Amino acid sequence: MNQTHQVAFYLVLSSIGAMVLVGIVLQPPVSSALPMVPDKVGVASMFMFLCFLGISFGLRPNWLKGKISKNKVNKTDQPQMSKRCFLGHHPDCPVFDTHRIKGAKKTWCAGCLGLLLGCLISMILMALYIVISYQQSIMLSRLLFSSGLLLVVLAYGELILRIRSPALHTFLNILLIVGFFFVTESIVELSGNGVYGFFALIICVLWLDTRIQLSRWHHSLLCKRCEHPCKMYDASF
């Protein structure tokens, strides 16, 4: 399966997941559908654990891959890697300058910075959701769910439309993770069932993986169209 087909496959799976969640949201409300504390705490704990993983990947994107393939050397990629160093998780190439945010002493990958900040904000929101006891209306829950889906679509659309702004890229990545919080929290509130909440988390992970696949596809496009010969990313389609 080439990269374009793989991205299309992920987009189809993500769309199916979204439709299933919409079906859950549109179910007739049940009077006893208020989530129990163990359900809320269980889903919230898993959500915050995933956010913690997201922060670790935001700081070091390839730490897990490096541990798994520690003793494996890709002979095909090795000569390519020596052509350019990496700066802000991207090749030190002018083509990828719009993917970085440069500070006085540090250069950040715009996407990873957004992921990190989004996870931090979402962890705080989820902690408040557990600590603060309130009854959320059905209308508000559905509004939050719709907002979460919209944020996911906006994050996807940025890459599809090839908008190149590091500040916007960071901001939309923040909103993407916050959107995951909106979706998960609203599913728990509307269904009153922790099982549906965990299912929503699985779909959110799928959406994030789809976003990553889109990003890799975009990087390959940039490399393919670039006049430089280094070709740090696989540009085969």
ROKOLLUM-28968 format. One record per residue: x, y, z of N, C-alpha, C in turn. Coordinates in steps of 0.1 Angstrom, whole numbers, padded with zeros to 4 digits, always signed. Layout:
residues N
XYZXYZXYZ/...
This chain:
residues 237
+0008-0012+0000+0000+0000+0000+0009+0012+0000/+0007+0021-0010+0016+0033-0011+0010+0043-0001/+0018+0054+0001+0015+0064+0011+0001+0071+0009/-0002+0074-0003-0015+0081-0006-0027+0072-0002/-0026+0059-0006-0036+0049-0003-0037+0047+0012/-0026+0047+0019-0026+0046+0033-0033+0057+0040/-0030+0069+0036-0037+0081+0041-0052+0080+0039/-0056+0076+0027-0070+0075+0024-0077+0065+0033/-0070+0054+0035-0075+0043+0044-0077+0049+0058/-0068+0056+0063-0069+0062+0077-0081+0072+0077/-0082+0080+0067-0093+0089+0066-0107+0083+0066/-0108+0071+0059-0120+0064+0059-0123+0058+0072/-0113+0052+0079-0115+0047+0092-0119+0058+0102/-0113+0069+0101-0116+0080+0110-0130+0085+0108/-0134+0085+0095-0148+0090+0092-0158+0080+0098/-0155+0067+0097-0164+0057+0102-0165+0058+0117/-0153+0060+0124-0153+0062+0138-0162+0074+0143/-0160+0085+0135-0168+0097+0138-0183+0095+0136/-0187+0087+0126-0201+0084+0124-0207+0075+0135/-0199+0066+0140-0203+0058+0151-0205+0066+0164/-0196+0076+0166-0198+0084+0178-0210+0093+0177/-0212+0098+0164-0224+0107+0162-0237+0098+0165/-0237+0086+0161-0248+0077+0164-0250+0076+0179/-0240+0075+0187-0241+0074+0201-0247+0087+0207/-0242+0098+0202-0246+0111+0206-0261+0114+0203/-0266+0109+0192-0279+0111+0188-0289+0101+0193/-0285+0092+0201-0294+0083+0208-0303+0090+0217/-0316+0086+0218-0325+0093+0227-0320+0093+0241/-0320+0105+0248-0315+0105+0262-0323+0097+0271/-0315+0091+0281-0321+0082+0291-0320+0090+0304/-0331+0089+0312-0331+0097+0324-0320+0092+0334/-0316+0080+0333-0306+0074+0343-0292+0074+0337/-0290+0083+0326-0277+0082+0319-0266+0090+0325/-0269+0095+0338-0258+0103+0344-0246+0094+0347/-0234+0098+0343-0222+0089+0345-0219+0087+0360/-0216+0075+0363-0211+0072+0377-0197+0077+0379/-0194+0079+0391-0180+0084+0395-0169+0075+0390/-0171+0061+0392-0160+0052+0387-0158+0053+0372/-0169+0055+0365-0168+0056+0350-0161+0069+0346/-0164+0080+0353-0158+0092+0350-0143+0092+0353/-0140+0087+0365-0126+0086+0369-0118+0077+0360/-0124+0065+0357-0116+0056+0348-0113+0061+0335/-0123+0068+0328-0121+0074+0315-0111+0085+0316/-0113+0094+0326-0104+0105+0328-0090+0101+0331/-0088+0090+0339-0074+0086+0341-0067+0081+0329/-0075+0073+0320-0069+0069+0308-0066+0080+0299/-0075+0090+0298-0073+0102+0290-0060+0109+0294/-0058+0111+0307-0047+0118+0312-0034+0110+0310/-0035+0097+0311-0023+0089+0308-0019+0090+0293/-0029+0090+0284-0026+0092+0270-0020+0106+0268/-0025+0116+0275-0020+0130+0274-0005+0130+0278/-0002+0123+0289+0011+0122+0294+0021+0116+0283/+0016+0105+0277+0023+0099+0266+0025+0110+0255/+0015+0117+0252+0015+0128+0241+0026+0138+0245/+0027+0142+0257+0037+0152+0261+0051+0146+0259/+0053+0133+0263+0066+0127+0261+0070+0126+0246/+0060+0123+0237+0062+0123+0223+0065+0137+0218/+0058+0147+0224+0060+0161+0220+0074+0166+0223/+0080+0160+0234+0094+0164+0237+0104+0156+0230/+0101+0143+0228+0110+0134+0221+0102+0125+0212/+0099+0129+0199+0089+0122+0191+0093+0107+0188/+0106+0104+0187+0110+0091+0183+0115+0082+0194/+0112+0086+0207+0118+0078+0218+0114+0064+0218/+0101+0061+0215+0096+0048+0215+0101+0040+0204/+0101+0046+0192+0106+0039+0180+0121+0036+0182/+0128+0045+0188+0142+0043+0191+0145+0031+0200/+0137+0029+0210+0138+0018+0219+0135+0005+0212/+0124+0005+0204+0120-0008+0197+0131-0012+0187/+0136-0002+0179+0145-0006+0168+0159-0002+0172/+0163-0003+0185+0176+0001+0189+0187-0006+0182/+0185-0019+0180+0196-0027+0174+0194-0029+0159/+0184-0022+0153+0182-0023+0139+0187-0011+0131/+0194-0013+0121+0199-0002+0113+0193-0002+0099/+0187+0008+0095+0182+0009+0081+0192+0014+0072/+0198+0005+0064+0209+0008+0055+0205+0018+0044/+0192+0017+0040+0187+0026+0030+0187+0040+0034/+0182+0043+0047+0181+0056+0052+0194+0062+0057/+0203+0054+0060+0215+0059+0067+0223+0070+0059/+0225+0068+0046+0232+0078+0038+0224+0091+0037/+0210+0090+0036+0202+0101+0036+0203+0110+0048/+0203+0103+0060+0203+0110+0072+0215+0119+0074/+0227+0114+0068+0239+0122+0069+0239+0135+0061/+0230+0136+0051+0230+0147+0042+0226+0160+0049/+0216+0159+0059+0212+0171+0066+0210+0167+0081/+0213+0177+0090+0210+0175+0104+0195+0179+0106/+0190+0175+0117+0176+0178+0121+0175+0190+0130/+0166+0199+0128+0164+0211+0136+0150+0213+0139/+0146+0212+0152+0132+0212+0155+0124+0201+0149/+0130+0189+0150+0124+0176+0145+0121+0176+0130/+0127+0185+0123+0126+0185+0108+0140+0187+0102/+0142+0183+0090+0155+0186+0083+0158+0200+0083/+0171+0203+0085+0175+0217+0085+0175+0222+0070/+0163+0224+0065+0161+0228+0051+0151+0240+0051/+0153+0249+0042+0144+0261+0041+0130+0257+0039/+0128+0246+0032+0114+0241+0029+0106+0239+0042/+0113+0235+0053+0107+0232+0065+0108+0243+0076/+0112+0255+0072+0113+0266+0081+0099+0269+0087/+0088+0267+0079+0075+0271+0083+0069+0260+0093/+0077+0250+0096+0073+0239+0105+0079+0241+0119/+0087+0252+0120+0095+0254+0132+0091+0268+0138/+0092+0268+0152+0091+0281+0159+0105+0283+0166/+0111+0294+0162+0125+0297+0167+0124+0307+0179/+0130+0303+0190+0131+0312+0201+0145+0317+0202/+0148+0324+0213+0161+0330+0215+0172+0319+0217/+0169+0308+0224+0179+0298+0226+0174+0284+0222/+0162+0282+0217+0157+0269+0213+0148+0270+0201/+0149+0259+0193+0140+0258+0182+0130+0247+0184/+0117+0250+0183+0107+0240+0186+0100+0236+0172/+0097+0223+0172+0088+0218+0161+0074+0224+0164/+0068+0231+0155+0055+0237+0157+0044+0227+0161/+0044+0216+0154+0034+0206+0156+0036+0199+0170/+0048+0196+0173+0050+0190+0186+0048+0199+0198/+0051+0212+0196+0048+0222+0206+0033+0223+0208/+0025+0223+0197+0011+0223+0199+0005+0211+0206/+0011+0199+0202+0007+0187+0209+0010+0187+0224/+0021+0192+0227+0025+0193+0241+0016+0202+0249/+0014+0214+0244+0005+0224+0251-0009+0219+0251/-0014+0213+0240-0027+0208+0240-0030+0197+0250/-0020+0188+0252-0021+0178+0262-0021+0184+0276/-0013+0194+0279-0013+0200+0292-0026+0206+0295/-0031+0214+0285-0044+0221+0287-0055+0211+0289/-0055+0200+0281-0066+0190+0282-0065+0182+0295/-0053+0180+0300-0052+0173+0313-0058+0181+0324/-0056+0194+0324-0062+0204+0334-0077+0204+0333/-0082+0204+0320-0096+0204+0318-0103+0191+0323/-0096+0180+0321-0101+0167+0325-0101+0166+0340/-0091+0171+0347-0090+0171+0361-0101+0180+0367/-0104+0191+0361-0115+0200+0366-0128+0193+0364/-0130+0185+0353-0142+0178+0350-0145+0168+0361/-0134+0162+0366-0136+0152+0377-0139+0159+0390/-0131+0169+0393-0132+0176+0406-0145+0184+0408/-0149+0191+0398-0161+0200+0399-0173+0191+0396/-0182+0191+0405-0194+0183+0404-0205+0192+0398/-0211+0189+0386-0221+0196+0381-0229+0187+0371/-0241+0191+0368-0250+0184+0359-0250+0191+0346/-0244+0184+0336-0243+0190+0322-0255+0187+0314/-0261+0197+0308-0273+0196+0300-0270+0188+0287/-0280+0182+0281-0278+0174+0269-0274+0183+0258/-0280+0195+0257-0277+0205+0247-0262+0209+0247/-0257+0211+0260-0243+0215+0261-0234+0204+0257/-0238+0192+0261-0229+0180+0258-0228+0178+0243/-0240+0180+0236-0240+0178+0221-0232+0190+0214/-0233+0202+0220-0225+0213+0215-0210+0211+0216/-0206+0205+0228-0192+0203+0230-0187+0192+0221/-0196+0182+0218-0192+0171+0209-0190+0176+0195/-0200+0185+0191-0199+0191+0177-0186+0199+0176/-0183+0207+0187-0172+0215+0187-0159+0207+0186/-0159+0196+0193-0147+0187+0192-0145+0181+0178/-0155+0177+0172-0154+0172+0158-0150+0183+0149/-0155+0195+0151-0151+0206+0142-0136+0209+0143/-0130+0208+0156-0116+0211+0158-0108+0200+0151/-0112+0188+0151-0105+0177+0144-0105+0180+0129/-0116+0184+0124-0117+0186+0109-0108+0198+0106/-0107+0208+0114-0099+0220+0111-0084+0216+0111/-0080+0207+0121-0066+0203+0121-0063+0195+0109/-0072+0187+0104-0069+0179+0092-0069+0189+0080/-0078+0198+0079-0079+0207+0068-0066+0216+0066/-0059+0219+0077-0047+0227+0076-0037+0220+0067/-0036+0207+0068-0026+0200+0060-0031+0198+0046/-0044+0195+0045-0049+0192+0032-0049+0205+0023/-0051+0216+0029-0050+0229+0022-0036+0235+0021/-0027+0228+0028-0013+0232+0028-0010+0246+0033/-0017+0250+0043-0015+0263+0049-0002+0263+0057/+0007+0272+0054+0020+0272+0060+0023+0283+0070/+0019+0281+0082+0021+0291+0092+0025+0284+0105/+0037+0285+0111+0040+0278+0123+0031+0281+0135/+0027+0294+0136+0019+0298+0147+0005+0291+0146/+0000+0291+0134-0014+0285+0131-0013+0270+0133/-0002+0264+0129+0000+0250+0130+0001+0246+0145/+0008+0254+0153+0008+0251+0168-0006+0253+0174/-0013+0263+0170-0026+0266+0176-0036+0255+0172/-0036+0251+0160-0045+0240+0156-0042+0227+0162/-0029+0224+0165-0026+0212+0172-0030+0212+0187/-0030+0224+0192-0035+0226+0206-0050+0223+0206/-0057+0229+0196-0072+0227+0196-0075+0213+0192/-0067+0206+0185-0070+0192+0182-0071+0183+0195/-0061+0185+0204-0062+0177+0216-0073+0182+0225/-0076+0195+0225-0087+0200+0233-0100+0194+0227/-0100+0193+0214-0112+0187+0207-0114+0172+0212/-0103+0165+0214-0104+0151+0219-0111+0152+0233/-0107+0162+0241-0113+0163+0255-0128+0165+0253/-0132+0174+0245-0146+0177+0243-0154+0165+0238/-0148+0157+0229-0155+0145+0224-0157+0135+0235/-0146+0132+0242-0146+0122+0253-0155+0126+0264/-0154+0138+0269-0162+0142+0280-0177+0142+0276/-0180+0146+0264-0195+0147+0260-0200+0133+0258/-0192+0124+0253-0197+0110+0251-0200+0104+0265/-0191+0106+0275-0194+0101+0288-0206+0107+0294/-0208+0120+0292-0220+0126+0298-0233+0122+0291/-0233+0120+0278-0245+0117+0271-0249+0102+0273/-0239+0093+0273-0241+0079+0274-0243+0074+0289/-0236+0081+0298-0235+0077+0312-0228+0064+0314/-0220+0060+0304-0214+0047+0304-0199+0048+0301/-0191+0043+0310-0176+0044+0308-0171+0036+0296/-0178+0026+0292-0174+0018+0280-0174+0027+0268/-0185+0035+0266-0185+0044+0255-0174+0054+0256/-0171+0058+0268-0160+0068+0270-0147+0062+0265/-0144+0049+0268-0132+0043+0264-0132+0041+0249/-0143+0038+0243-0144+0037+0229-0141+0050+0222/-0146+0061+0228-0143+0075+0223-0128+0077+0223/-0121+0073+0234-0107+0074+0235-0100+0067+0224/-0104+0055+0221-0098+0047+0210-0100+0055+0196/-0112+0060+0194-0114+0068+0182-0105+0080+0182/-0103+0087+0193-0094+0099+0194-0080+0095+0190/-0075+0083+0195-0062+0079+0192-0061+0076+0177/-0071+0070+0171-0072+0068+0156-0071+0081+0149/-0078+0091+0154-0078+0105+0148-0064+0111+0148/-0058+0109+0160-0044+0114+0161-0034+0107+0152/-0036+0094+0151-0027+0087+0142-0030+0091+0127/-0042+0093+0124-0046+0098+0111-0039+0112+0108/-0039+0120+0118-0033+0133+0117-0018+0132+0115/-0012+0122+0121+0002+0120+0119+0005+0115+0105/-0004+0106+0100-0002+0101+0086-0003+0112+0076/-0013+0121+0079-0014+0132+0070-0002+0141+0070/+0004+0143+0082+0016+0151+0083+0028+0145+0075/+0029+0131+0077+0040+0124+0069+0038+0126+0054/+0025+0124+0050+0022+0126+0036+0025+0140+0031/+0022+0150+0039+0026+0164+0036+0041+0166+0035/+0048+0160+0044+0063+0161+0044+0068+0155+0031/+0063+0143+0027+0067+0136+0015+0064+0145+0003/+0053+0151+0002+0050+0160-0009+0060+0172-0010/+0063+0178+0002+0073+0189+0002+0086+0184-0003/+0090+0172+0001+0103+0167-0003+0103+0164-0018/+0092+0158-0023+0091+0155-0037+0092+0167-0046/+0086+0178-0042+0086+0190-0050+0098+0199-0048/+0106+0196-0038+0118+0204-0035+0129+0202-0045/+0136+0213-0048+0147+0212-0058+0159+0206-0052/+0161+0205-0039+0173+0200-0033+0173+0185-0034/+0185+0179-0036+0186+0165-0038+0186+0156-0026/+0186+0161-0014+0187+0153-0002+0176+0144+0000/+0163+0148-0002+0151+0139-0001+0151+0132+0013/+0150+0139+0024+0151+0133+0037+0139+0125+0040/+0127+0127+0034+0115+0119+0036+0113+0111+0023/+0107+0100+0026+0103+0091+0014+0093+0098+0006/+0095+0101-0006+0085+0108-0015+0078+0099-0024/+0079+0086-0022+0072+0076-0031+0057+0076-0028/+0049+0075-0038+0034+0075-0037+0028+0063-0044/
